[in-house]
Amino acid sequence: MSLRTILIFIFCCVFQCLCAQTTHNSAIAETIDKSDYFYIPQSALNDKIQAIHYQDKIKTKVNPNKRPIEFYWHSTCNDGSYILTVTPEQIFFSSSHDNPNPNFLFWVISINASQFLQIQKGLQQNPPPGFKDRLKYLKGLNESGRIYDESKTVYYDEKFKGNFPIPAEWTDAVMKRHDQYCKSQIKSQLKRYLSIINSYISDPKNKVLFPVVKMKPKYFSYFKDDLIDWVALKSNLPLKKK
């Protein structure tokens, strides 16, 4: 192999890596750190954006009056959980996993301070039936003085029970029924959660409305390396070296 061929090969490899890195960076948006919570800017919801990197707030000491609220349920539909998060400025719907599967952000809406305070106060005075307050539960188990994550208030939906039987074989027909079941499950759960949230808001004109038109789902994580890999796999680009 001649020196010219070697140099051309090296140049092509470097150029490919630079292009891949540029694609990674341009496809990933950042949230805005508000100290007690993070804010998802409108620019991050552009269709050109494939992933959103948010700040890790786990075990961060936050202002209790601005502490985000999460409602979630476990689901076989994504082999993980679906989460509805309420912050002082936004409500957003996302998914989460305890495995390497990608997490997604499905939609975001804006709310005002009055709506958030009423929701927060209502939950404190009259928690929804069928939900377990994870923070209170973990504190109740605390026998060794350990500090549990108090960066958010989390309500686990104990009432929800999935009822789609695991098939012996995943045929096209079964997968179609499962997809329809999952869409129905999410719609029903969000309708229930919306009713809970709005039950705490006194002014009918100030009730929360979930979006009718959904955006293109975005990869969603506080691990940026995961986002880079998910974007790379989707775009057939080189994976980030660990």
DRENPA-3360 file (N, C-alpha, C; in nm, 2 decimals, always signed):
BEGIN
1 = MSLRTILI = +0.09/-0.12/+0.00/+0.00/+0.00/+0.00/+0.09/+0.12/+0.00 ~ +0.06/+0.22/-0.09/+0.15/+0.34/-0.10/+0.12/+0.43/+0.01 ~ +0.21/+0.53/+0.03/+0.19/+0.63/+0.13/+0.07/+0.72/+0.10 ~ +0.05/+0.75/-0.03/-0.07/+0.83/-0.07/-0.20/+0.76/-0.03 ~ -0.20/+0.62/-0.05/-0.32/+0.55/-0.02/-0.35/+0.55/+0.13 ~ -0.24/+0.53/+0.21/-0.25/+0.53/+0.36/-0.30/+0.67/+0.41 ~ -0.24/+0.78/+0.35/-0.29/+0.91/+0.39/-0.43/+0.94/+0.36 ~ -0.48/+0.89/+0.24/-0.62/+0.91/+0.20/-0.71/+0.83/+0.30;
9 = FIFCCVFQ = -0.67/+0.71/+0.33/-0.74/+0.62/+0.43/-0.76/+0.69/+0.56 ~ -0.64/+0.75/+0.61/-0.65/+0.81/+0.74/-0.74/+0.94/+0.74 ~ -0.73/+1.01/+0.63/-0.81/+1.13/+0.61/-0.96/+1.10/+0.61 ~ -0.99/+0.99/+0.54/-1.13/+0.95/+0.53/-1.19/+0.90/+0.67 ~ -1.10/+0.83/+0.75/-1.14/+0.79/+0.88/-1.17/+0.91/+0.97 ~ -1.07/+1.01/+0.97/-1.09/+1.12/+1.05/-1.21/+1.20/+1.01 ~ -1.23/+1.22/+0.88/-1.34/+1.30/+0.83/-1.47/+1.23/+0.87 ~ -1.48/+1.10/+0.87/-1.60/+1.03/+0.91/-1.63/+1.05/+1.05;
17 = CLCAQTTH = -1.53/+1.04/+1.14/-1.54/+1.06/+1.28/-1.59/+1.20/+1.31 ~ -1.54/+1.30/+1.24/-1.58/+1.44/+1.26/-1.72/+1.46/+1.22 ~ -1.76/+1.40/+1.11/-1.90/+1.41/+1.06/-1.99/+1.35/+1.16 ~ -1.95/+1.23/+1.21/-2.04/+1.16/+1.31/-2.06/+1.24/+1.43 ~ -1.95/+1.30/+1.48/-1.95/+1.38/+1.61/-2.04/+1.50/+1.58 ~ -2.03/+1.57/+1.47/-2.11/+1.68/+1.44/-2.26/+1.64/+1.43 ~ -2.29/+1.53/+1.37/-2.43/+1.48/+1.37/-2.48/+1.45/+1.51 ~ -2.40/+1.39/+1.59/-2.44/+1.36/+1.73/-2.48/+1.49/+1.80;
25 = NSAIAETI = -2.39/+1.59/+1.79/-2.41/+1.71/+1.87/-2.53/+1.79/+1.82 ~ -2.55/+1.80/+1.68/-2.66/+1.87/+1.63/-2.79/+1.80/+1.65 ~ -2.79/+1.67/+1.68/-2.92/+1.60/+1.69/-2.96/+1.59/+1.84 ~ -2.87/+1.64/+1.93/-2.90/+1.63/+2.07/-2.92/+1.77/+2.13 ~ -3.03/+1.79/+2.20/-3.06/+1.92/+2.26/-3.04/+1.91/+2.41 ~ -3.02/+2.03/+2.48/-3.00/+2.03/+2.62/-3.12/+2.10/+2.69 ~ -3.15/+2.05/+2.81/-3.26/+2.12/+2.89/-3.19/+2.24/+2.96 ~ -3.27/+2.32/+3.02/-3.22/+2.44/+3.10/-3.23/+2.41/+3.24;
33 = DKSDYFYI = -3.12/+2.42/+3.31/-3.12/+2.39/+3.46/-3.18/+2.51/+3.54 ~ -3.29/+2.48/+3.60/-3.36/+2.58/+3.69/-3.33/+2.56/+3.84 ~ -3.22/+2.49/+3.86/-3.17/+2.46/+4.00/-3.26/+2.35/+4.07 ~ -3.39/+2.37/+4.09/-3.48/+2.28/+4.15/-3.54/+2.18/+4.06 ~ -3.53/+2.21/+3.93/-3.59/+2.12/+3.82/-3.53/+2.17/+3.69 ~ -3.55/+2.09/+3.59/-3.51/+2.13/+3.45/-3.62/+2.17/+3.37 ~ -3.59/+2.26/+3.27/-3.69/+2.31/+3.18/-3.66/+2.27/+3.03 ~ -3.76/+2.22/+2.96/-3.74/+2.17/+2.82/-3.77/+2.29/+2.73;
41 = PQSALNDK = -3.68/+2.35/+2.66/-3.70/+2.46/+2.58/-3.78/+2.42/+2.45 ~ -3.85/+2.51/+2.39/-3.93/+2.49/+2.27/-3.83/+2.44/+2.16 ~ -3.71/+2.50/+2.15/-3.62/+2.46/+2.05/-3.58/+2.31/+2.05 ~ -3.59/+2.25/+2.16/-3.56/+2.11/+2.18/-3.66/+2.02/+2.12 ~ -3.78/+2.07/+2.09/-3.89/+1.99/+2.03/-3.90/+2.00/+1.88 ~ -3.80/+2.06/+1.82/-3.80/+2.07/+1.67/-3.78/+1.93/+1.62 ~ -3.84/+1.90/+1.50/-3.83/+1.77/+1.44/-3.69/+1.73/+1.41 ~ -3.60/+1.83/+1.39/-3.46/+1.79/+1.36/-3.38/+1.74/+1.48;
49 = IQAIHYQD = -3.44/+1.77/+1.60/-3.38/+1.72/+1.72/-3.42/+1.57/+1.74 ~ -3.32/+1.48/+1.76/-3.36/+1.34/+1.79/-3.35/+1.30/+1.93 ~ -3.28/+1.38/+2.01/-3.26/+1.34/+2.15/-3.25/+1.46/+2.24 ~ -3.29/+1.44/+2.37/-3.28/+1.55/+2.47/-3.20/+1.51/+2.59 ~ -3.10/+1.58/+2.63/-3.02/+1.55/+2.74/-3.06/+1.64/+2.86 ~ -3.11/+1.58/+2.97/-3.15/+1.66/+3.08/-3.06/+1.64/+3.20 ~ -3.06/+1.74/+3.29/-2.98/+1.74/+3.41/-3.02/+1.63/+3.51 ~ -2.92/+1.57/+3.56/-2.95/+1.46/+3.67/-2.97/+1.53/+3.80;
57 = KIKTKVNP = -3.09/+1.52/+3.85/-3.13/+1.59/+3.98/-3.14/+1.49/+4.10 ~ -3.10/+1.37/+4.07/-3.11/+1.27/+4.18/-3.03/+1.31/+4.30 ~ -3.10/+1.30/+4.41/-3.05/+1.34/+4.55/-3.00/+1.48/+4.56 ~ -3.05/+1.57/+4.47/-3.02/+1.71/+4.48/-3.12/+1.77/+4.58 ~ -3.07/+1.86/+4.66/-3.15/+1.93/+4.76/-3.23/+2.04/+4.69 ~ -3.36/+2.02/+4.68/-3.44/+2.12/+4.61/-3.54/+2.19/+4.70 ~ -3.59/+2.31/+4.66/-3.69/+2.38/+4.73/-3.82/+2.30/+4.73 ~ -3.87/+2.26/+4.84/-3.99/+2.17/+4.85/-4.11/+2.23/+4.77;
65 = NKRPIEFY = -4.11/+2.37/+4.76/-4.22/+2.43/+4.69/-4.21/+2.43/+4.54 ~ -4.09/+2.38/+4.50/-4.07/+2.37/+4.35/-4.03/+2.23/+4.31 ~ -4.05/+2.14/+4.40/-4.01/+2.00/+4.38/-4.10/+1.94/+4.27 ~ -4.04/+1.88/+4.16/-4.12/+1.81/+4.06/-4.20/+1.70/+4.11 ~ -4.32/+1.67/+4.05/-4.41/+1.56/+4.09/-4.41/+1.46/+3.97 ~ -4.40/+1.33/+4.01/-4.41/+1.23/+3.90/-4.52/+1.13/+3.94 ~ -4.60/+1.09/+3.83/-4.69/+0.98/+3.84/-4.64/+0.88/+3.74 ~ -4.63/+0.75/+3.79/-4.58/+0.65/+3.69/-4.65/+0.52/+3.71;
73 = WHSTCNDG = -4.65/+0.44/+3.60/-4.70/+0.30/+3.61/-4.61/+0.21/+3.54 ~ -4.59/+0.08/+3.59/-4.52/-0.02/+3.52/-4.60/-0.08/+3.40 ~ -4.53/-0.11/+3.29/-4.61/-0.16/+3.18/-4.53/-0.26/+3.10 ~ -4.59/-0.36/+3.05/-4.53/-0.46/+2.96/-4.52/-0.40/+2.82 ~ -4.59/-0.29/+2.79/-4.59/-0.23/+2.66/-4.45/-0.18/+2.62 ~ -4.38/-0.14/+2.71/-4.24/-0.09/+2.68/-4.14/-0.16/+2.77 ~ -4.18/-0.26/+2.84/-4.09/-0.34/+2.93/-4.02/-0.24/+3.03 ~ -4.10/-0.14/+3.07/-4.05/-0.04/+3.16/-4.16/+0.03/+3.23;
81 = SYILTVTP = -4.15/+0.16/+3.23/-4.25/+0.25/+3.30/-4.29/+0.37/+3.21 ~ -4.41/+0.42/+3.23/-4.45/+0.54/+3.17/-4.46/+0.65/+3.28 ~ -4.41/+0.77/+3.25/-4.41/+0.87/+3.36/-4.47/+1.00/+3.31 ~ -4.56/+1.06/+3.40/-4.61/+1.19/+3.38/-4.55/+1.28/+3.48 ~ -4.47/+1.38/+3.44/-4.40/+1.47/+3.53/-4.46/+1.61/+3.53 ~ -4.47/+1.66/+3.65/-4.53/+1.80/+3.67/-4.42/+1.89/+3.73 ~ -4.37/+1.99/+3.67/-4.28/+2.09/+3.72/-4.35/+2.22/+3.74 ~ -4.29/+2.32/+3.80/-4.35/+2.45/+3.81/-4.38/+2.52/+3.68;
89 = EQIFFSSS = -4.33/+2.47/+3.57/-4.35/+2.54/+3.44/-4.40/+2.45/+3.33 ~ -4.39/+2.31/+3.35/-4.43/+2.22/+3.24/-4.49/+2.09/+3.30 ~ -4.56/+2.02/+3.21/-4.60/+1.88/+3.23/-4.55/+1.81/+3.11 ~ -4.48/+1.70/+3.13/-4.43/+1.62/+3.01/-4.45/+1.47/+3.04 ~ -4.46/+1.40/+2.93/-4.49/+1.25/+2.93/-4.37/+1.18/+2.87 ~ -4.32/+1.08/+2.94/-4.20/+1.01/+2.90/-4.20/+0.86/+2.94 ~ -4.10/+0.79/+2.90/-4.08/+0.65/+2.94/-3.95/+0.63/+3.00 ~ -3.94/+0.52/+3.08/-3.82/+0.49/+3.15/-3.80/+0.34/+3.16;
97 = HDNPNPNF = -3.67/+0.29/+3.17/-3.64/+0.15/+3.17/-3.53/+0.13/+3.28 ~ -3.53/+0.01/+3.33/-3.42/-0.04/+3.41/-3.33/-0.13/+3.33 ~ -3.32/-0.11/+3.20/-3.24/-0.19/+3.11/-3.19/-0.10/+3.00 ~ -3.11/-0.15/+2.91/-3.05/-0.06/+2.81/-3.15/+0.00/+2.70 ~ -3.28/-0.04/+2.70/-3.37/+0.01/+2.60/-3.38/+0.16/+2.61 ~ -3.40/+0.22/+2.49/-3.41/+0.37/+2.49/-3.53/+0.42/+2.57 ~ -3.51/+0.54/+2.63/-3.62/+0.61/+2.69/-3.66/+0.72/+2.60 ~ -3.79/+0.76/+2.60/-3.84/+0.86/+2.51/-3.92/+0.97/+2.58;
105 = LFWVISIN = -3.92/+1.09/+2.52/-4.00/+1.20/+2.56/-4.11/+1.21/+2.45 ~ -4.24/+1.20/+2.49/-4.35/+1.20/+2.39/-4.41/+1.34/+2.37 ~ -4.43/+1.42/+2.47/-4.48/+1.55/+2.46/-4.46/+1.64/+2.58 ~ -4.48/+1.77/+2.56/-4.45/+1.87/+2.67/-4.56/+1.97/+2.65 ~ -4.62/+2.02/+2.77/-4.70/+2.14/+2.77/-4.66/+2.23/+2.88 ~ -4.70/+2.36/+2.86/-4.66/+2.46/+2.96/-4.78/+2.47/+3.06 ~ -4.74/+2.50/+3.19/-4.84/+2.53/+3.29/-4.79/+2.66/+3.36 ~ -4.87/+2.72/+3.44/-4.83/+2.84/+3.52/-4.81/+2.81/+3.66;
113 = ASQFLQIQ = -4.76/+2.91/+3.74/-4.73/+2.89/+3.88/-4.85/+2.85/+3.96 ~ -4.96/+2.92/+3.93/-5.09/+2.89/+4.00/-5.14/+2.75/+3.99 ~ -5.13/+2.70/+3.87/-5.17/+2.56/+3.84/-5.08/+2.46/+3.92 ~ -4.95/+2.49/+3.92/-4.85/+2.40/+3.98/-4.88/+2.40/+4.14 ~ -4.90/+2.51/+4.19/-4.92/+2.52/+4.34/-5.05/+2.46/+4.38 ~ -5.15/+2.47/+4.30/-5.28/+2.40/+4.34/-5.26/+2.25/+4.33 ~ -5.19/+2.20/+4.23/-5.17/+2.06/+4.21/-5.09/+2.01/+4.33 ~ -4.98/+2.08/+4.36/-4.89/+2.04/+4.47/-4.97/+2.04/+4.60;
121 = KGLQQNPP = -5.04/+2.14/+4.63/-5.12/+2.15/+4.76/-5.23/+2.05/+4.77 ~ -5.29/+2.03/+4.65/-5.40/+1.93/+4.65/-5.35/+1.79/+4.68 ~ -5.23/+1.75/+4.62/-5.18/+1.62/+4.64/-5.13/+1.60/+4.79 ~ -5.08/+1.71/+4.85/-5.04/+1.70/+4.99/-5.16/+1.68/+5.08 ~ -5.27/+1.75/+5.05/-5.39/+1.74/+5.14/-5.48/+1.62/+5.11 ~ -5.48/+1.58/+4.98/-5.57/+1.47/+4.94/-5.51/+1.39/+4.84 ~ -5.41/+1.30/+4.88/-5.34/+1.22/+4.78/-5.44/+1.13/+4.70 ~ -5.42/+1.10/+4.57/-5.51/+1.02/+4.50/-5.51/+0.87/+4.54;
129 = PGFKDRLK = -5.62/+0.81/+4.55/-5.63/+0.67/+4.59/-5.57/+0.58/+4.49 ~ -5.51/+0.47/+4.54/-5.45/+0.38/+4.44/-5.30/+0.41/+4.41 ~ -5.25/+0.52/+4.47/-5.11/+0.55/+4.44/-5.03/+0.54/+4.57 ~ -4.90/+0.50/+4.56/-4.81/+0.50/+4.67/-4.71/+0.61/+4.66 ~ -4.71/+0.70/+4.77/-4.61/+0.80/+4.77/-4.47/+0.74/+4.80 ~ -4.39/+0.73/+4.70/-4.26/+0.66/+4.71/-4.17/+0.72/+4.82 ~ -4.17/+0.85/+4.83/-4.08/+0.91/+4.93/-4.12/+0.88/+5.07 ~ -4.25/+0.89/+5.10/-4.30/+0.85/+5.24/-4.28/+0.70/+5.26;
137 = YLKGLNES = -4.30/+0.62/+5.16/-4.28/+0.48/+5.17/-4.13/+0.44/+5.21 ~ -4.04/+0.50/+5.13/-3.90/+0.48/+5.16/-3.85/+0.53/+5.29 ~ -3.91/+0.65/+5.33/-3.87/+0.70/+5.46/-3.92/+0.61/+5.57 ~ -4.03/+0.54/+5.55/-4.09/+0.45/+5.65/-4.00/+0.33/+5.66 ~ -3.93/+0.29/+5.56/-3.84/+0.18/+5.56/-3.70/+0.21/+5.61 ~ -3.68/+0.34/+5.63/-3.54/+0.39/+5.66/-3.51/+0.36/+5.81 ~ -3.43/+0.26/+5.83/-3.39/+0.22/+5.96/-3.24/+0.24/+5.99 ~ -3.17/+0.29/+5.89/-3.02/+0.30/+5.90/-2.98/+0.44/+5.89;
145 = GRIYDESK = -3.07/+0.54/+5.88/-3.03/+0.68/+5.87/-2.99/+0.72/+5.73 ~ -3.02/+0.63/+5.63/-2.99/+0.66/+5.49/-3.08/+0.78/+5.44 ~ -3.02/+0.86/+5.35/-3.09/+0.97/+5.29/-3.15/+0.92/+5.15 ~ -3.28/+0.93/+5.14/-3.34/+0.89/+5.01/-3.35/+1.01/+4.92 ~ -3.37/+0.98/+4.79/-3.39/+1.09/+4.69/-3.51/+1.18/+4.72 ~ -3.49/+1.30/+4.75/-3.60/+1.40/+4.78/-3.60/+1.51/+4.67 ~ -3.54/+1.48/+4.55/-3.54/+1.58/+4.45/-3.68/+1.59/+4.38 ~ -3.77/+1.49/+4.40/-3.90/+1.49/+4.34/-3.99/+1.41/+4.43;
153 = TVYYDEKF = -4.12/+1.44/+4.41/-4.23/+1.36/+4.48/-4.28/+1.26/+4.38 ~ -4.28/+1.14/+4.41/-4.31/+1.03/+4.32/-4.43/+0.95/+4.37 ~ -4.53/+0.94/+4.28/-4.65/+0.86/+4.31/-4.65/+0.74/+4.21 ~ -4.64/+0.62/+4.28/-4.64/+0.49/+4.20/-4.79/+0.44/+4.19 ~ -4.83/+0.41/+4.07/-4.97/+0.37/+4.04/-4.99/+0.22/+4.08 ~ -5.02/+0.19/+4.20/-5.04/+0.05/+4.24/-5.17/-0.01/+4.18 ~ -5.26/+0.08/+4.15/-5.40/+0.03/+4.11/-5.39/-0.03/+3.97 ~ -5.30/+0.02/+3.89/-5.29/-0.02/+3.75/-5.25/-0.17/+3.74;
161 = KGNFPIPA = -5.32/-0.25/+3.66/-5.29/-0.38/+3.63/-5.30/-0.41/+3.48 ~ -5.19/-0.45/+3.42/-5.20/-0.48/+3.28/-5.27/-0.62/+3.26 ~ -5.34/-0.63/+3.15/-5.42/-0.75/+3.13/-5.40/-0.82/+2.99 ~ -5.29/-0.78/+2.93/-5.26/-0.85/+2.80/-5.18/-0.98/+2.82 ~ -5.24/-1.09/+2.79/-5.17/-1.22/+2.81/-5.04/-1.23/+2.72 ~ -4.93/-1.29/+2.78/-4.81/-1.31/+2.70/-4.84/-1.43/+2.61 ~ -4.83/-1.41/+2.48/-4.86/-1.51/+2.38/-4.75/-1.62/+2.37 ~ -4.78/-1.73/+2.32/-4.68/-1.84/+2.30/-4.60/-1.80/+2.18;
169 = EWTDAVMK = -4.66/-1.73/+2.09/-4.58/-1.68/+1.97/-4.63/-1.54/+1.93 ~ -4.53/-1.46/+1.90/-4.56/-1.32/+1.86/-4.58/-1.31/+1.71 ~ -4.70/-1.35/+1.66/-4.73/-1.34/+1.52/-4.77/-1.19/+1.49 ~ -4.78/-1.17/+1.36/-4.81/-1.03/+1.31/-4.95/-0.99/+1.37 ~ -5.04/-1.08/+1.37/-5.18/-1.05/+1.42/-5.17/-1.02/+1.57 ~ -5.09/-1.10/+1.65/-5.08/-1.07/+1.79/-5.01/-0.94/+1.82 ~ -4.91/-0.91/+1.74/-4.84/-0.78/+1.76/-4.93/-0.66/+1.73 ~ -5.02/-0.68/+1.63/-5.11/-0.57/+1.60/-5.21/-0.55/+1.71;
177 = RHDQYCKS = -5.26/-0.66/+1.77/-5.35/-0.65/+1.89/-5.28/-0.59/+2.01 ~ -5.15/-0.63/+2.02/-5.07/-0.57/+2.14/-5.05/-0.42/+2.12 ~ -5.02/-0.38/+2.00/-5.00/-0.24/+1.97/-5.13/-0.16/+2.00 ~ -5.25/-0.21/+1.96/-5.37/-0.15/+1.98/-5.40/-0.14/+2.13 ~ -5.37/-0.25/+2.20/-5.39/-0.25/+2.35/-5.30/-0.15/+2.42 ~ -5.18/-0.13/+2.37/-5.09/-0.04/+2.44/-5.13/+0.11/+2.41 ~ -5.18/+0.14/+2.29/-5.23/+0.27/+2.26/-5.35/+0.30/+2.35 ~ -5.44/+0.20/+2.37/-5.56/+0.22/+2.45/-5.52/+0.23/+2.60;
185 = QIKSQLKR = -5.42/+0.16/+2.64/-5.37/+0.17/+2.78/-5.32/+0.31/+2.81 ~ -5.23/+0.36/+2.73/-5.17/+0.49/+2.75/-5.28/+0.60/+2.75 ~ -5.37/+0.59/+2.65/-5.48/+0.69/+2.64/-5.57/+0.69/+2.77 ~ -5.60/+0.57/+2.82/-5.68/+0.55/+2.94/-5.61/+0.60/+3.06 ~ -5.48/+0.57/+3.08/-5.40/+0.61/+3.19/-5.39/+0.76/+3.20 ~ -5.36/+0.82/+3.08/-5.34/+0.97/+3.08/-5.47/+1.04/+3.11 ~ -5.58/+0.99/+3.06/-5.71/+1.04/+3.09/-5.74/+1.04/+3.24 ~ -5.70/+0.93/+3.30/-5.71/+0.92/+3.45/-5.62/+1.02/+3.52;
193 = YLSIINSY = -5.50/+1.03/+3.48/-5.41/+1.12/+3.55/-5.45/+1.26/+3.53 ~ -5.50/+1.30/+3.41/-5.55/+1.43/+3.38/-5.66/+1.47/+3.48 ~ -5.75/+1.37/+3.50/-5.86/+1.39/+3.59/-5.81/+1.42/+3.73 ~ -5.71/+1.35/+3.77/-5.66/+1.36/+3.91/-5.60/+1.50/+3.92 ~ -5.52/+1.54/+3.82/-5.45/+1.67/+3.83/-5.55/+1.79/+3.83 ~ -5.65/+1.78/+3.74/-5.75/+1.88/+3.73/-5.85/+1.89/+3.85 ~ -5.85/+1.78/+3.93/-5.94/+1.78/+4.04/-5.89/+1.88/+4.15 ~ -5.76/+1.91/+4.14/-5.70/+2.00/+4.24/-5.70/+2.15/+4.19;
201 = ISDPKNKV = -5.75/+2.18/+4.07/-5.75/+2.31/+4.02/-5.89/+2.36/+4.02 ~ -5.91/+2.47/+4.10/-6.05/+2.52/+4.13/-6.11/+2.59/+4.01 ~ -6.04/+2.68/+3.94/-6.10/+2.76/+3.83/-6.11/+2.67/+3.70 ~ -6.23/+2.65/+3.65/-6.25/+2.57/+3.53/-6.17/+2.62/+3.41 ~ -6.15/+2.75/+3.40/-6.08/+2.81/+3.29/-5.93/+2.78/+3.30 ~ -5.89/+2.74/+3.42/-5.74/+2.71/+3.44/-5.71/+2.56/+3.44 ~ -5.80/+2.48/+3.40/-5.78/+2.34/+3.39/-5.67/+2.30/+3.29 ~ -5.60/+2.20/+3.31/-5.49/+2.15/+3.22/-5.55/+2.07/+3.11;
209 = LFPVVKMK = -5.50/+2.10/+2.99/-5.54/+2.02/+2.87/-5.42/+1.95/+2.81 ~ -5.43/+1.82/+2.79/-5.32/+1.75/+2.73/-5.32/+1.78/+2.58 ~ -5.20/+1.77/+2.51/-5.20/+1.80/+2.37/-5.28/+1.70/+2.28 ~ -5.34/+1.75/+2.18/-5.41/+1.66/+2.09/-5.32/+1.61/+1.98 ~ -5.23/+1.70/+1.93/-5.13/+1.67/+1.83/-5.00/+1.64/+1.90 ~ -4.95/+1.52/+1.89/-4.83/+1.48/+1.95/-4.71/+1.52/+1.87 ~ -4.59/+1.54/+1.93/-4.47/+1.56/+1.86/-4.40/+1.43/+1.83 ~ -4.30/+1.44/+1.74/-4.22/+1.32/+1.72/-4.14/+1.28/+1.84;
217 = PKYFSYFK = -4.15/+1.16/+1.89/-4.08/+1.12/+2.02/-3.93/+1.15/+2.01 ~ -3.87/+1.19/+2.12/-3.73/+1.22/+2.13/-3.66/+1.12/+2.23 ~ -3.54/+1.07/+2.20/-3.47/+1.00/+2.30/-3.45/+1.09/+2.42 ~ -3.45/+1.04/+2.54/-3.46/+1.12/+2.66/-3.38/+1.06/+2.77 ~ -3.27/+1.12/+2.82/-3.19/+1.06/+2.92/-3.10/+1.17/+2.98 ~ -3.05/+1.14/+3.11/-2.94/+1.23/+3.16/-2.80/+1.16/+3.14 ~ -2.80/+1.05/+3.07/-2.67/+0.99/+3.03/-2.65/+1.03/+2.89 ~ -2.56/+1.12/+2.86/-2.54/+1.17/+2.73/-2.48/+1.06/+2.64;
225 = DDLIDWVA = -2.39/+0.98/+2.69/-2.33/+0.87/+2.61/-2.44/+0.78/+2.55 ~ -2.55/+0.75/+2.63/-2.66/+0.67/+2.59/-2.73/+0.73/+2.47 ~ -2.75/+0.86/+2.48/-2.82/+0.94/+2.37/-2.74/+0.93/+2.25 ~ -2.60/+0.95/+2.26/-2.52/+0.95/+2.14/-2.52/+0.81/+2.07 ~ -2.52/+0.71/+2.15/-2.53/+0.57/+2.09/-2.67/+0.55/+2.03 ~ -2.78/+0.59/+2.10/-2.91/+0.57/+2.04/-2.92/+0.65/+1.91 ~ -2.87/+0.77/+1.90/-2.88/+0.85/+1.78/-2.79/+0.78/+1.67 ~ -2.68/+0.73/+1.71/-2.58/+0.67/+1.61/-2.65/+0.54/+1.55;
233 = LKSNLPLK = -2.71/+0.46/+1.64/-2.77/+0.34/+1.59/-2.89/+0.37/+1.49 ~ -2.96/+0.47/+1.53/-3.08/+0.51/+1.44/-3.02/+0.57/+1.31 ~ -2.91/+0.64/+1.31/-2.86/+0.70/+1.19/-2.75/+0.62/+1.12 ~ -2.72/+0.50/+1.17/-2.62/+0.41/+1.12/-2.48/+0.48/+1.12 ~ -2.45/+0.55/+1.23/-2.32/+0.61/+1.25/-2.24/+0.53/+1.35 ~ -2.11/+0.56/+1.35/-2.02/+0.49/+1.45/-2.06/+0.52/+1.59 ~ -2.06/+0.41/+1.68/-2.09/+0.43/+1.82/-1.98/+0.50/+1.89 ~ -2.02/+0.57/+2.00/-1.91/+0.64/+2.08/-1.83/+0.54/+2.15;
241 = KK = -1.70/+0.56/+2.15/-1.61/+0.47/+2.22/-1.62/+0.50/+2.37 ~ -1.63/+0.39/+2.45/-1.64/+0.40/+2.59/-1.51/+0.42/+2.65;
% end
